[in-house]
Amino acid sequence: MNRPSTAKRIRQIAARTLRNRAIRSELKTRLKAVKAALDAKDVKTAAALLPPIASSLGKAASKRIITRARASRTTARLAKRLHQLSVAAS
């Protein structure tokens, strides 16, 4: 059997893995919604969905679930697509 400290680490890792998986799954779901709005050229919906996903990406990066670079890169790409759509629409 494991030592008590090892058993505790195993429990902690299992809990952290579940939490991280749930957060990653939520991120993917939200990203899919924003990308669908952008693909449909729905500027209003995409503009409403962008700030919450940017916030979620930042929180995930601060908790080291994803890297800071990935969070900023994804946010920048979404914002760029939204800007291009809004300029084209006007």
Backbone as XML, in Angstrom:
<?xml version="1.0"?>
<chain id="A" units="angstrom">
  <residue number="1" name="MET">
    <atom name="N" x="0.843" y="-1.199" z="0.000"/>
    <atom name="CA" x="0.000" y="0.000" z="0.000"/>
    <atom name="C" x="0.876" y="1.245" z="0.000"/>
  </residue>
  <residue number="2" name="ASN">
    <atom name="N" x="0.298" y="2.345" z="-0.460"/>
    <atom name="CA" x="1.028" y="3.608" z="-0.513"/>
    <atom name="C" x="1.211" y="4.190" z="0.880"/>
  </residue>
  <residue number="3" name="ARG">
    <atom name="N" x="2.219" y="5.009" z="0.986"/>
    <atom name="CA" x="2.383" y="5.778" z="2.225"/>
    <atom name="C" x="1.234" y="6.780" z="2.311"/>
  </residue>
  <residue number="4" name="PRO">
    <atom name="N" x="0.920" y="7.269" z="3.493"/>
    <atom name="CA" x="-0.188" y="8.228" z="3.631"/>
    <atom name="C" x="-0.016" y="9.477" z="2.775"/>
  </residue>
  <residue number="5" name="SER">
    <atom name="N" x="1.203" y="9.989" z="2.687"/>
    <atom name="CA" x="1.426" y="11.205" z="1.898"/>
    <atom name="C" x="1.213" y="10.926" z="0.408"/>
  </residue>
  <residue number="6" name="THR">
    <atom name="N" x="1.615" y="9.737" z="-0.035"/>
    <atom name="CA" x="1.423" y="9.373" z="-1.434"/>
    <atom name="C" x="-0.055" y="9.183" z="-1.743"/>
  </residue>
  <residue number="7" name="ALA">
    <atom name="N" x="-0.769" y="8.554" z="-0.819"/>
    <atom name="CA" x="-2.208" y="8.343" z="-1.006"/>
    <atom name="C" x="-2.933" y="9.679" z="-1.102"/>
  </residue>
  <residue number="8" name="LYS">
    <atom name="N" x="-2.516" y="10.638" z="-0.279"/>
    <atom name="CA" x="-3.139" y="11.964" z="-0.317"/>
    <atom name="C" x="-2.860" y="12.650" z="-1.649"/>
  </residue>
  <residue number="9" name="ARG">
    <atom name="N" x="-1.629" y="12.550" z="-2.134"/>
    <atom name="CA" x="-1.299" y="13.169" z="-3.417"/>
    <atom name="C" x="-2.129" y="12.557" z="-4.549"/>
  </residue>
  <residue number="10" name="ILE">
    <atom name="N" x="-2.340" y="11.256" z="-4.490"/>
    <atom name="CA" x="-3.152" y="10.580" z="-5.508"/>
    <atom name="C" x="-4.577" y="11.122" z="-5.479"/>
  </residue>
  <residue number="11" name="ARG">
    <atom name="N" x="-5.124" y="11.302" z="-4.266"/>
    <atom name="CA" x="-6.482" y="11.859" z="-4.145"/>
    <atom name="C" x="-6.536" y="13.287" z="-4.675"/>
  </residue>
  <residue number="12" name="GLN">
    <atom name="N" x="-5.516" y="14.085" z="-4.353"/>
    <atom name="CA" x="-5.487" y="15.478" z="-4.810"/>
    <atom name="C" x="-5.397" y="15.562" z="-6.335"/>
  </residue>
  <residue number="13" name="ILE">
    <atom name="N" x="-4.571" y="14.738" z="-6.910"/>
    <atom name="CA" x="-4.403" y="14.741" z="-8.366"/>
    <atom name="C" x="-5.709" y="14.341" z="-9.048"/>
  </residue>
  <residue number="14" name="ALA">
    <atom name="N" x="-6.391" y="13.339" z="-8.486"/>
    <atom name="CA" x="-7.654" y="12.897" z="-9.073"/>
    <atom name="C" x="-8.696" y="14.015" z="-9.030"/>
  </residue>
  <residue number="15" name="ALA">
    <atom name="N" x="-8.775" y="14.725" z="-7.920"/>
    <atom name="CA" x="-9.738" y="15.830" z="-7.794"/>
    <atom name="C" x="-9.391" y="16.959" z="-8.757"/>
  </residue>
  <residue number="16" name="ARG">
    <atom name="N" x="-8.105" y="17.281" z="-8.846"/>
    <atom name="CA" x="-7.660" y="18.360" z="-9.720"/>
    <atom name="C" x="-7.908" y="18.018" z="-11.189"/>
  </residue>
  <residue number="17" name="THR">
    <atom name="N" x="-7.690" y="16.760" z="-11.546"/>
    <atom name="CA" x="-7.902" y="16.316" z="-12.919"/>
    <atom name="C" x="-9.359" y="16.481" z="-13.311"/>
  </residue>
  <residue number="18" name="LEU">
    <atom name="N" x="-10.267" y="16.077" z="-12.425"/>
    <atom name="CA" x="-11.698" y="16.233" z="-12.708"/>
    <atom name="C" x="-12.077" y="17.695" z="-12.888"/>
  </residue>
  <residue number="19" name="ARG">
    <atom name="N" x="-11.573" y="18.546" z="-11.996"/>
    <atom name="CA" x="-11.889" y="19.970" z="-12.061"/>
    <atom name="C" x="-11.350" y="20.587" z="-13.345"/>
  </residue>
  <residue number="20" name="ASN">
    <atom name="N" x="-10.099" y="20.266" z="-13.690"/>
    <atom name="CA" x="-9.490" y="20.812" z="-14.903"/>
    <atom name="C" x="-10.216" y="20.339" z="-16.150"/>
  </residue>
  <residue number="21" name="ARG">
    <atom name="N" x="-10.627" y="19.069" z="-16.160"/>
    <atom name="CA" x="-11.329" y="18.523" z="-17.307"/>
    <atom name="C" x="-12.664" y="19.246" z="-17.504"/>
  </residue>
  <residue number="22" name="ALA">
    <atom name="N" x="-13.349" y="19.518" z="-16.409"/>
    <atom name="CA" x="-14.635" y="20.225" z="-16.499"/>
    <atom name="C" x="-14.438" y="21.642" z="-17.034"/>
  </residue>
  <residue number="23" name="ILE">
    <atom name="N" x="-13.402" y="22.320" z="-16.580"/>
    <atom name="CA" x="-13.141" y="23.685" z="-17.031"/>
    <atom name="C" x="-12.761" y="23.691" z="-18.508"/>
  </residue>
  <residue number="24" name="ARG">
    <atom name="N" x="-11.909" y="22.740" z="-18.931"/>
    <atom name="CA" x="-11.526" y="22.653" z="-20.348"/>
    <atom name="C" x="-12.740" y="22.373" z="-21.234"/>
  </residue>
  <residue number="25" name="SER">
    <atom name="N" x="-13.610" y="21.503" z="-20.761"/>
    <atom name="CA" x="-14.809" y="21.157" z="-21.524"/>
    <atom name="C" x="-15.707" y="22.383" z="-21.680"/>
  </residue>
  <residue number="26" name="GLU">
    <atom name="N" x="-15.881" y="23.145" z="-20.608"/>
    <atom name="CA" x="-16.700" y="24.364" z="-20.657"/>
    <atom name="C" x="-16.094" y="25.380" z="-21.630"/>
  </residue>
  <residue number="27" name="LEU">
    <atom name="N" x="-14.770" y="25.505" z="-21.598"/>
    <atom name="CA" x="-14.087" y="26.416" z="-22.529"/>
    <atom name="C" x="-14.361" y="26.022" z="-23.976"/>
  </residue>
  <residue number="28" name="LYS">
    <atom name="N" x="-14.248" y="24.728" z="-24.267"/>
    <atom name="CA" x="-14.466" y="24.261" z="-25.631"/>
    <atom name="C" x="-15.897" y="24.546" z="-26.081"/>
  </residue>
  <residue number="29" name="THR">
    <atom name="N" x="-16.850" y="24.343" z="-25.182"/>
    <atom name="CA" x="-18.252" y="24.590" z="-25.506"/>
    <atom name="C" x="-18.478" y="26.064" z="-25.829"/>
  </residue>
  <residue number="30" name="ARG">
    <atom name="N" x="-17.927" y="26.941" z="-24.991"/>
    <atom name="CA" x="-18.094" y="28.384" z="-25.220"/>
    <atom name="C" x="-17.394" y="28.838" z="-26.490"/>
  </residue>
  <residue number="31" name="LEU">
    <atom name="N" x="-16.194" y="28.303" z="-26.729"/>
    <atom name="CA" x="-15.463" y="28.654" z="-27.949"/>
    <atom name="C" x="-16.246" y="28.231" z="-29.189"/>
  </residue>
  <residue number="32" name="LYS">
    <atom name="N" x="-16.856" y="27.066" z="-29.116"/>
    <atom name="CA" x="-17.641" y="26.565" z="-30.240"/>
    <atom name="C" x="-18.807" y="27.507" z="-30.531"/>
  </residue>
  <residue number="33" name="ALA">
    <atom name="N" x="-19.442" y="28.040" z="-29.479"/>
    <atom name="CA" x="-20.571" y="28.950" z="-29.659"/>
    <atom name="C" x="-20.122" y="30.257" z="-30.314"/>
  </residue>
  <residue number="34" name="VAL">
    <atom name="N" x="-18.987" y="30.799" z="-29.870"/>
    <atom name="CA" x="-18.477" y="32.053" z="-30.441"/>
    <atom name="C" x="-18.084" y="31.843" z="-31.901"/>
  </residue>
  <residue number="35" name="LYS">
    <atom name="N" x="-17.393" y="30.741" z="-32.174"/>
    <atom name="CA" x="-16.960" y="30.466" z="-33.544"/>
    <atom name="C" x="-18.156" y="30.243" z="-34.471"/>
  </residue>
  <residue number="36" name="ALA">
    <atom name="N" x="-19.204" y="29.611" z="-33.957"/>
    <atom name="CA" x="-20.411" y="29.400" z="-34.763"/>
    <atom name="C" x="-21.056" y="30.739" z="-35.109"/>
  </residue>
  <residue number="37" name="ALA">
    <atom name="N" x="-21.090" y="31.655" z="-34.136"/>
    <atom name="CA" x="-21.655" y="32.985" z="-34.387"/>
    <atom name="C" x="-20.811" y="33.737" z="-35.406"/>
  </residue>
  <residue number="38" name="LEU">
    <atom name="N" x="-19.495" y="33.618" z="-35.306"/>
    <atom name="CA" x="-18.611" y="34.287" z="-36.257"/>
    <atom name="C" x="-18.762" y="33.694" z="-37.656"/>
  </residue>
  <residue number="39" name="ASP">
    <atom name="N" x="-18.873" y="32.371" z="-37.731"/>
    <atom name="CA" x="-19.039" y="31.718" z="-39.036"/>
    <atom name="C" x="-20.372" y="32.103" z="-39.685"/>
  </residue>
  <residue number="40" name="ALA">
    <atom name="N" x="-21.387" y="32.325" z="-38.840"/>
    <atom name="CA" x="-22.704" y="32.713" z="-39.351"/>
    <atom name="C" x="-22.785" y="34.217" z="-39.619"/>
  </residue>
  <residue number="41" name="LYS">
    <atom name="N" x="-21.668" y="34.919" z="-39.389"/>
    <atom name="CA" x="-21.587" y="36.373" z="-39.585"/>
    <atom name="C" x="-22.596" y="37.129" z="-38.717"/>
  </residue>
  <residue number="42" name="ASP">
    <atom name="N" x="-22.846" y="36.587" z="-37.520"/>
    <atom name="CA" x="-23.756" y="37.203" z="-36.554"/>
    <atom name="C" x="-22.925" y="38.065" z="-35.597"/>
  </residue>
  <residue number="43" name="VAL">
    <atom name="N" x="-22.705" y="39.313" z="-35.987"/>
    <atom name="CA" x="-21.817" y="40.208" z="-35.243"/>
    <atom name="C" x="-22.354" y="40.484" z="-33.845"/>
  </residue>
  <residue number="44" name="LYS">
    <atom name="N" x="-23.659" y="40.684" z="-33.731"/>
    <atom name="CA" x="-24.260" y="41.031" z="-32.445"/>
    <atom name="C" x="-24.065" y="39.921" z="-31.405"/>
  </residue>
  <residue number="45" name="THR">
    <atom name="N" x="-24.355" y="38.689" z="-31.808"/>
    <atom name="CA" x="-24.203" y="37.556" z="-30.889"/>
    <atom name="C" x="-22.737" y="37.332" z="-30.541"/>
  </residue>
  <residue number="46" name="ALA">
    <atom name="N" x="-21.871" y="37.391" z="-31.531"/>
    <atom name="CA" x="-20.443" y="37.181" z="-31.297"/>
    <atom name="C" x="-19.890" y="38.254" z="-30.355"/>
  </residue>
  <residue number="47" name="ALA">
    <atom name="N" x="-20.333" y="39.492" z="-30.529"/>
    <atom name="CA" x="-19.871" y="40.578" z="-29.664"/>
    <atom name="C" x="-20.332" y="40.365" z="-28.225"/>
  </residue>
  <residue number="48" name="ALA">
    <atom name="N" x="-21.513" y="39.789" z="-28.066"/>
    <atom name="CA" x="-22.023" y="39.525" z="-26.716"/>
    <atom name="C" x="-21.295" y="38.349" z="-26.066"/>
  </residue>
  <residue number="49" name="LEU">
    <atom name="N" x="-20.864" y="37.380" z="-26.866"/>
    <atom name="CA" x="-20.220" y="36.187" z="-26.327"/>
    <atom name="C" x="-18.723" y="36.349" z="-26.101"/>
  </residue>
  <residue number="50" name="LEU">
    <atom name="N" x="-18.112" y="37.330" z="-26.750"/>
    <atom name="CA" x="-16.652" y="37.458" z="-26.665"/>
    <atom name="C" x="-16.129" y="37.824" z="-25.271"/>
  </residue>
  <residue number="51" name="PRO">
    <atom name="N" x="-16.667" y="38.835" z="-24.579"/>
    <atom name="CA" x="-16.113" y="39.165" z="-23.257"/>
    <atom name="C" x="-16.158" y="38.014" z="-22.241"/>
  </residue>
  <residue number="52" name="PRO">
    <atom name="N" x="-17.263" y="37.252" z="-22.160"/>
    <atom name="CA" x="-17.254" y="36.139" z="-21.200"/>
    <atom name="C" x="-16.220" y="35.052" z="-21.534"/>
  </residue>
  <residue number="53" name="ILE">
    <atom name="N" x="-16.027" y="34.752" z="-22.823"/>
    <atom name="CA" x="-15.048" y="33.717" z="-23.170"/>
    <atom name="C" x="-13.635" y="34.226" z="-22.919"/>
  </residue>
  <residue number="54" name="ALA">
    <atom name="N" x="-13.396" y="35.513" z="-23.153"/>
    <atom name="CA" x="-12.072" y="36.083" z="-22.867"/>
    <atom name="C" x="-11.780" y="35.995" z="-21.370"/>
  </residue>
  <residue number="55" name="SER">
    <atom name="N" x="-12.786" y="36.262" z="-20.563"/>
    <atom name="CA" x="-12.638" y="36.166" z="-19.114"/>
    <atom name="C" x="-12.377" y="34.720" z="-18.687"/>
  </residue>
  <residue number="56" name="SER">
    <atom name="N" x="-13.119" y="33.786" z="-19.259"/>
    <atom name="CA" x="-12.943" y="32.368" z="-18.920"/>
    <atom name="C" x="-11.545" y="31.879" z="-19.318"/>
  </residue>
  <residue number="57" name="LEU">
    <atom name="N" x="-11.069" y="32.321" z="-20.474"/>
    <atom name="CA" x="-9.728" y="31.939" z="-20.910"/>
    <atom name="C" x="-8.673" y="32.486" z="-19.950"/>
  </residue>
  <residue number="58" name="GLY">
    <atom name="N" x="-8.849" y="33.738" z="-19.532"/>
    <atom name="CA" x="-7.911" y="34.340" z="-18.594"/>
    <atom name="C" x="-7.892" y="33.626" z="-17.250"/>
  </residue>
  <residue number="59" name="LYS">
    <atom name="N" x="-9.069" y="33.256" z="-16.768"/>
    <atom name="CA" x="-9.144" y="32.532" z="-15.494"/>
    <atom name="C" x="-8.487" y="31.163" z="-15.599"/>
  </residue>
  <residue number="60" name="ALA">
    <atom name="N" x="-8.735" y="30.470" z="-16.707"/>
    <atom name="CA" x="-8.125" y="29.157" z="-16.904"/>
    <atom name="C" x="-6.597" y="29.279" z="-16.985"/>
  </residue>
  <residue number="61" name="ALA">
    <atom name="N" x="-6.130" y="30.346" z="-17.615"/>
    <atom name="CA" x="-4.684" y="30.567" z="-17.717"/>
    <atom name="C" x="-4.087" y="30.891" z="-16.346"/>
  </residue>
  <residue number="62" name="SER">
    <atom name="N" x="-4.800" y="31.676" z="-15.547"/>
    <atom name="CA" x="-4.271" y="32.035" z="-14.235"/>
    <atom name="C" x="-4.204" y="30.827" z="-13.308"/>
  </residue>
  <residue number="63" name="LYS">
    <atom name="N" x="-5.070" y="29.839" z="-13.546"/>
    <atom name="CA" x="-5.050" y="28.605" z="-12.755"/>
    <atom name="C" x="-4.190" y="27.530" z="-13.404"/>
  </residue>
  <residue number="64" name="ARG">
    <atom name="N" x="-3.505" y="27.904" z="-14.492"/>
    <atom name="CA" x="-2.582" y="27.041" z="-15.232"/>
    <atom name="C" x="-3.262" y="25.800" z="-15.813"/>
  </residue>
  <residue number="65" name="ILE">
    <atom name="N" x="-4.516" y="25.949" z="-16.188"/>
    <atom name="CA" x="-5.219" y="24.864" z="-16.863"/>
    <atom name="C" x="-4.845" y="24.892" z="-18.339"/>
  </residue>
  <residue number="66" name="ILE">
    <atom name="N" x="-4.700" y="26.116" z="-18.871"/>
    <atom name="CA" x="-4.133" y="26.315" z="-20.198"/>
    <atom name="C" x="-3.005" y="27.327" z="-20.039"/>
  </residue>
  <residue number="67" name="THR">
    <atom name="N" x="-2.174" y="27.460" z="-21.060"/>
    <atom name="CA" x="-1.066" y="28.406" z="-20.948"/>
    <atom name="C" x="-1.563" y="29.832" z="-21.181"/>
  </residue>
  <residue number="68" name="ARG">
    <atom name="N" x="-0.831" y="30.790" z="-20.639"/>
    <atom name="CA" x="-1.173" y="32.210" z="-20.844"/>
    <atom name="C" x="-1.118" y="32.555" z="-22.318"/>
  </residue>
  <residue number="69" name="ALA">
    <atom name="N" x="-0.133" y="31.995" z="-23.010"/>
    <atom name="CA" x="0.017" y="32.281" z="-24.448"/>
    <atom name="C" x="-1.196" y="31.784" z="-25.227"/>
  </residue>
  <residue number="70" name="ARG">
    <atom name="N" x="-1.678" y="30.600" z="-24.890"/>
    <atom name="CA" x="-2.844" y="30.062" z="-25.599"/>
    <atom name="C" x="-4.072" y="30.919" z="-25.335"/>
  </residue>
  <residue number="71" name="ALA">
    <atom name="N" x="-4.230" y="31.370" z="-24.097"/>
    <atom name="CA" x="-5.387" y="32.207" z="-23.754"/>
    <atom name="C" x="-5.350" y="33.522" z="-24.524"/>
  </residue>
  <residue number="72" name="SER">
    <atom name="N" x="-4.202" y="34.187" z="-24.536"/>
    <atom name="CA" x="-4.118" y="35.474" z="-25.219"/>
    <atom name="C" x="-4.211" y="35.310" z="-26.727"/>
  </residue>
  <residue number="73" name="ARG">
    <atom name="N" x="-3.624" y="34.248" z="-27.264"/>
    <atom name="CA" x="-3.679" y="33.997" z="-28.703"/>
    <atom name="C" x="-5.122" y="33.743" z="-29.152"/>
  </residue>
  <residue number="74" name="THR">
    <atom name="N" x="-5.844" y="32.928" z="-28.395"/>
    <atom name="CA" x="-7.231" y="32.608" z="-28.742"/>
    <atom name="C" x="-8.102" y="33.853" z="-28.661"/>
  </residue>
  <residue number="75" name="THR">
    <atom name="N" x="-7.936" y="34.633" z="-27.598"/>
    <atom name="CA" x="-8.705" y="35.860" z="-27.433"/>
    <atom name="C" x="-8.432" y="36.827" z="-28.576"/>
  </residue>
  <residue number="76" name="ALA">
    <atom name="N" x="-7.160" y="36.974" z="-28.925"/>
    <atom name="CA" x="-6.780" y="37.893" z="-30.000"/>
    <atom name="C" x="-7.361" y="37.463" z="-31.339"/>
  </residue>
  <residue number="77" name="ARG">
    <atom name="N" x="-7.312" y="36.177" z="-31.608"/>
    <atom name="CA" x="-7.841" y="35.680" z="-32.886"/>
    <atom name="C" x="-9.352" y="35.890" z="-32.986"/>
  </residue>
  <residue number="78" name="LEU">
    <atom name="N" x="-10.056" y="35.641" z="-31.883"/>
    <atom name="CA" x="-11.507" y="35.844" z="-31.892"/>
    <atom name="C" x="-11.837" y="37.324" z="-32.065"/>
  </residue>
  <residue number="79" name="ALA">
    <atom name="N" x="-11.107" y="38.183" z="-31.347"/>
    <atom name="CA" x="-11.348" y="39.623" z="-31.440"/>
    <atom name="C" x="-11.053" y="40.131" z="-32.849"/>
  </residue>
  <residue number="80" name="LYS">
    <atom name="N" x="-10.013" y="39.602" z="-33.459"/>
    <atom name="CA" x="-9.653" y="40.002" z="-34.820"/>
    <atom name="C" x="-10.751" y="39.614" z="-35.806"/>
  </residue>
  <residue number="81" name="ARG">
    <atom name="N" x="-11.265" y="38.386" z="-35.681"/>
    <atom name="CA" x="-12.341" y="37.936" z="-36.566"/>
    <atom name="C" x="-13.598" y="38.787" z="-36.381"/>
  </residue>
  <residue number="82" name="LEU">
    <atom name="N" x="-13.898" y="39.106" z="-35.115"/>
    <atom name="CA" x="-15.069" y="39.933" z="-34.834"/>
    <atom name="C" x="-14.892" y="41.323" z="-35.443"/>
  </residue>
  <residue number="83" name="HIS">
    <atom name="N" x="-13.712" y="41.889" z="-35.296"/>
    <atom name="CA" x="-13.440" y="43.215" z="-35.858"/>
    <atom name="C" x="-13.578" y="43.201" z="-37.373"/>
  </residue>
  <residue number="84" name="GLN">
    <atom name="N" x="-13.032" y="42.181" z="-38.021"/>
    <atom name="CA" x="-13.127" y="42.099" z="-39.473"/>
    <atom name="C" x="-14.579" y="41.981" z="-39.937"/>
  </residue>
  <residue number="85" name="LEU">
    <atom name="N" x="-15.396" y="41.225" z="-39.185"/>
    <atom name="CA" x="-16.802" y="41.090" z="-39.521"/>
    <atom name="C" x="-17.544" y="42.411" z="-39.340"/>
  </residue>
  <residue number="86" name="SER">
    <atom name="N" x="-17.245" y="43.095" z="-38.244"/>
    <atom name="CA" x="-17.960" y="44.349" z="-37.970"/>
    <atom name="C" x="-17.585" y="45.429" z="-38.984"/>
  </residue>
  <residue number="87" name="VAL">
    <atom name="N" x="-16.328" y="45.455" z="-39.414"/>
    <atom name="CA" x="-15.906" y="46.415" z="-40.439"/>
    <atom name="C" x="-16.570" y="46.079" z="-41.772"/>
  </residue>
  <residue number="88" name="ALA">
    <atom name="N" x="-16.635" y="44.811" z="-42.109"/>
    <atom name="CA" x="-17.247" y="44.388" z="-43.362"/>
    <atom name="C" x="-18.757" y="44.658" z="-43.365"/>
  </residue>
  <residue number="89" name="ALA">
    <atom name="N" x="-19.368" y="44.552" z="-42.196"/>
    <atom name="CA" x="-20.815" y="44.738" z="-42.093"/>
    <atom name="C" x="-21.212" y="46.217" z="-42.215"/>
  </residue>
  <residue number="90" name="SER">
    <atom name="N" x="-20.319" y="47.101" z="-41.803"/>
    <atom name="CA" x="-20.656" y="48.531" z="-41.838"/>
    <atom name="C" x="-20.266" y="49.226" z="-43.111"/>
  </residue>
</chain>
